[in-house]
Structure formats: C-alpha cells, structure tokens
Amino acid sequence: MSTAAPQITPEIIAEHGLSPEEYDRVLNALGREPNLTELGIFSVMWSEHCSYKSSRIHLKKLPTEGPQVICGPGENAGVVEIGDGQAAIFKMESHNHPSYIEPYQGAATGVGGILRDVFTMGARPVANMNALRFGRPDHPKMKHLISGVVHGIGGYGNCVGVPTVGGEVNFHPAYDGNILVNAMTVGVADTDKIFYSAASGIGNPIVYVGSKTGRDGIHGATMASADFGDDADAKRPTVQVGDPFTEKLLIEACLELMESDAIVAIQDMGAAGLTSSSVEMASKGGVGIQLNMDDVPQRETGMTAYEMMLSESQERMLMVLKPGKEAFAEAIFSKWELDFAVIGHVTDTGRMVLVHHGETVCDIPLAPLADDAPLYDRPAMPKEEYKVWAGVKPLGEIAESTDIGADLVKLMGSPDIASRRWIWEQYDHMVGADTVQRPGGDAAVVRVHGSQKGIAISTDCTPRYCYADPYEGGKQAIAECYRNISAVGALPLAVTNCLNFANPQRPEIMAQFTGCLDGMGDACRALDFPIVSGNVSLYNESKATGGGSAILPTPAIGGIGLLKDIDIMATIAFKRDGEAIWLIGGEGAHLGQSIWLREIAGREAGDAPKVDLAAERANAESVRALIAAGKASAVHDISDGGLLVAVAEMALAGGIGAELDIDLTTATAFGEDQGRYLVTTASDIVVSGAVRIGTTGGDKVADVTLDALRTSHEGFFPNLMDAEL
C-alpha cells in the first residue's frame, strides 16, 4: 500500500470538505489512515453533491411509484411507459456553481451531463429544457451571466442535435450571488432495451469510452457542495470544459453498441467522474472493482491516480461488458473516433482497488463509500418560527389600481412575465423535425418519432411562494406543472425535480426544504404524478462581494405527459374572432406574493396562494376532456400576473384581441389564485362549471392595443441585453 506524501493533515482534511467527525468515520472504515488518493475518493463520494447526506432521509418520503413507472429514483434517470412498447426516460439536474463561475462552460456542461444521464439508459434524447434563475437585471454581473448561460445552453444543445424546446426564467435579488442553471433532458427508448448501472459478472471487463481524461473539473463535486465566498473566480479551474461534437459521437456509438447484447452495465462519468461511476456501479451490483490507472486514456502527462479519479472531464462513460465482447465494442467506438480502453475488471471482494505504475494506490471497502455514507437529520425550524424568521409582511389594505390597462402594460414587460423570445431564438428548437409545440406556450410538445404520440414537457416553480410558505409553494410547483401539461391536452405521467436550496446546516433552510418536500409529496399523491428522478443542490448562497446570502427556496419541477394524438392538442393562441372566452376555476382575489404587488405596488408581502389539490385535479380533467372532444380552440393556465396577463398572452400569441364582459378590479385582474384556466370555444358551446367572461376579437385587451402590449412584452430582453448583442 502506498503512503505517498503529502501526509494527511487537518488542513488537508478540511480542504477536502470533510468534518473531523467524518474523517473519524473514514479511519473506522479503513482501520488505518488513508493516503491522499483514498481521502480524495471519500471526500467526493461523501460530498453533499454525491451522497445527499442532508437530504436522503427526506427524499424517501416522496411518492415514486405508479402503474406507468418502470424505474424510479436511484438510476441515472427515471423511466415511464408511454405505450406501444416504448418508454420515456428523463431527468433534471443542476449546474449552479459552475455556471456562476464560468457561465458558458458551466451551462454547456450541464446540458452535456444531463444528456448522458438519459442516453446511458438506452434512450435517444429527443428534447432539452432548462429552468434558469438570475439576480437583479441591473446587477453589474447579470448581463454577463445571462449571456454566457444562454449561449452555453444553445452552443451545446444546438451542436449535439437535440432541440431545446422550452423552459423558464425568473429574476430576484436573492440570486445575485448564486444563479441557478437546471437542465432537463427527455429521451425515448424501447422498454426491452433499457440499460442499468449495476455491475455484475466476476471477471467481466470494465471499459472506459469517450474523451480522454484531463485535469479539468477536479474537485467539482466538492465545490458544488459549499457556498461561495469572495474567491469564486479562483474556483474557475474546477469548472469542466465540454465538447458537444464529441458528445454527439458518444450518443451514436453508445446507442449502436446497445443494439447488441454486449453491455452488462453502463454509467456516465458525471460529478466525481471515474470515482462516482465506478463506485456506484460496483456498490449497486454488490461486487468489487479493480482498475489499472495506467490504462485510463489521458490527455495530459504525469497525471496521478488522485487526479484521474477526481477529474470531471466531460463526454466519458464507464461500462461493464460481457467477456469476449471487447473487440466488437472497440470497433464501434473506433469507427466513431472515440477512445476505448479496458481499464479493469469486476471482482468479488467488495472493495475498490486501484493500481498505478505497478503499485496499489487505493484499497478501500465500497460499502462505506456508498451505502454507509454519512446521513444527517438536520434540525429544521418549526413552521411558526420560520414564519417569524422569513419576515413576510402582512398584505394589509390594497388600494385599487388607478389604471388597470397601464398596470397590464407594465406587467407584460416586467422581468418575470416578459417574452423570452430573445432566449429561445438562440436555441435550435426544431432540429429533429419532431417539435410540434414550440417555446412560448404552456408546455412544449415533441412527437414520438414515427408515431402520432406526443410527449408534453414543462418546467415550473414559483420561488417567492416557496419562501413565503414552503408547504404551499411545494404543492404549487407540482400543481402548476400538472396544469401546464394538462393545458395542451396531455395526461400528466411523472415528475423529475431539481431541489435548489441554501445551507442545510441552517434550521431555517431545512424548514424550507422539508416544507417544500411535504407539499410536493402531497401534491404528487393527490394528482397521481409520481417523482421518478431528480437532483439535490444545496449550499446555494453567496457571501461574495455584491451578492446576497441565501437563494429563495427553488424546488424546480420538470414534468412530462402523454398525448395519444398530436392532432388533438391545444395551444394558447386565440384562433379566430367571435369565440367565447371561458374562465375555469373561479374569479381571482389573491394578491399576496403576486407579480402585480411586486411590480406595481413595490411590495413583497402576504401569504402565498393556497392550492386546492382536489380542484386542481378536477379542473385539469375537465380541460383535458374539452380538448379531447375537440371543443377547446385555445387553452392557457392562469399563473404569474393573473387573469388579465393570461388573456393578453393568448391575444398576442394569436394576434387577436379580447372584449371582456366582467368588471375588472385589481384582484380579479391580477390575482394569482391557483387551479385556473382560460378556454376559448365556438360561441354556441357551453362549458359546464365555467364562467363566460368575454369574446375574442378586435385589437385590444383592457382598452390597451395589442401593439402597445407587444412592444412592452417583447422589449425587456433585447433592451436588457443590448450591450451584449
């Protein structure tokens, strides 16, 4: 056993993100002092990013099963049945810290990583989505961050040939020093060709494929498990560098090999690279693993085993092959001009053994690395104490708007409501020719290639609600995703998530985390909308100069639904003059935490809107039935900005105005009550249980011309980013 320098000191232990108590656990697991390579392996596997040590205990409470679920959490991605012997495979992940440090590469490699999670399981990726949170638009660093992130997402997704079909963007000062970049990918596979990661078969060869290993991304997982200080720029070397052209080759090579019977197990090298992929494969299979580090393809000279195991170089995969299939597999990867190397074999020892230059540089038991990683039940503030800590002011008396039309114009151009066209026009959302509902609607829809089926996809979360009331905010994030998928006519199937929170060692942050998860869980159960995959991103806070502290609690939800026939699908655009406009779900009244209150009244106050899950389900079922019967010509859910903003969005999408028959007050115009939809029908159709509020036609909404609304709606991003264009 090598005990090569440097000697393990308390300073080195701290630099690796391990507490003294955790280091004692390492000593107990090994029965001796680790060397530096072993310490590095423990540090990344026990990092928050890889071990979920502050969240695992709570994640177990989420509903993960249903008749449509083929594979729930624990694999690279979730798998649900979509009929005809096919499955949708999907997941969402964060790349927050890297994107703040180096926005282009951080966002690009976030897209690359989530693509690998999906095609690792045998699926051809068919769509990308993203959920982005930025700080104040006028923050001196924000233009640079927005530009870098958007160009990184587009640069990678466009080059790899997977359409980016939608997403969401929020702005709030809480993200000034810690932006959020959450990426989601959906793929389609045959149900009899799904691949898993558990290694098996003693003596089976372990092969490395893809790009060579370099020194980029070392300590990426550890960096992602700590908050930012003033040294954010110094962490630039921990950000990986991506190559979408290599990723495209890797997708094709892996899918070609998957057509054979050569693969026993497969895992992408994501956070913690070769360490996490090999440990997870071996531990899931209950086997051991031995690797010869001399055989790892390297693009830099003199790399140590420590560097190779902790590198997060991109576009790499690890596989266990059936014996005798090495030459067959190598021929495929050589054809696609990718590296291929047999770097080890499966053992029966239950240990990870690494050999470098003929010397054993690591020999550690696998169980403590994975199954026995630290698990913390962090203290959380009681709900009433949290309310006091959060300091959410009562709503109080609200003066009526003096000019509802002027308020509407301002809201349509506000950061959280304004058109995202500047963003999505930089993404190729039509590559593959199967995108049938583009960005800008309630949910994107992608055709299942060669069929009439469609997959509807939406990402949703309202962080200001989650801050004011974590439980209701968690419910609302699930409910809005369910609503958006229902609004295009699809049956919601399942959820992935990206749980973005601040420092879990703070009881108020754990109150946010547990409250949001309780709300999410209740909503998923009530709506038969199970969670099949996800990601936890903690320590999202910054003490850097100019930054705030904790982000708003942001449990981003990514959901998918199934359309059996894409020809029977709703969009938000008004289609023709003279149609009836129906309101499903009742009049608005709730201005607490609303966009109107923030943008017009200049306040963030009041309770988050309550979510009636029974009403959510009933209203969604009614909307889906209207669409299926061919009665609904346009559908739009009511969310940020309330009813009048939703009408304006439908009018702008169709180029047709609306004449409303209801008396609009501030609350009825801009209240953000949940579970509501607008539906248009032919004038002679009556929608049971709904209220007719007007008729399509003309060129105005609330006495404001569509031209004025469009100028405001389309102007925000081009005006903000003008200096970057």
Beta strands, then each sheet from edge to edge (+ up, - down):
strand 1: 69-71
strand 2: 78-83
strand 3: 86-94
strand 4: 124-134
strand 5: 164-171
strand 6: 180-190
strand 7: 205-210
strand 8: 263-268
strand 9: 288-292
strand 10: 316-321
strand 11: 339-347
strand 12: 351-356
strand 13: 359-365
strand 14: 435-437
strand 15: 444-447
strand 16: 454-460
strand 17: 491-500
strand 18: 531-537
strand 19: 554-563
strand 20: 580-584
strand 21: 634-637
strand 22: 658-660
strand 23: 677-681
strand 24: 691-696
strand 25: 700-701
strand 26: 704-705
sheet 1: 1+ 2- 3+ 6- 4+ 5+
sheet 2: 8+ 10- 7+ 11- 9+ 12+ 13-
sheet 3: 14+ 15- 16+ 19- 17+ 18+
sheet 4: 21+ 23- 20+ 24- 22+
sheet 5: 25+ 26-
end
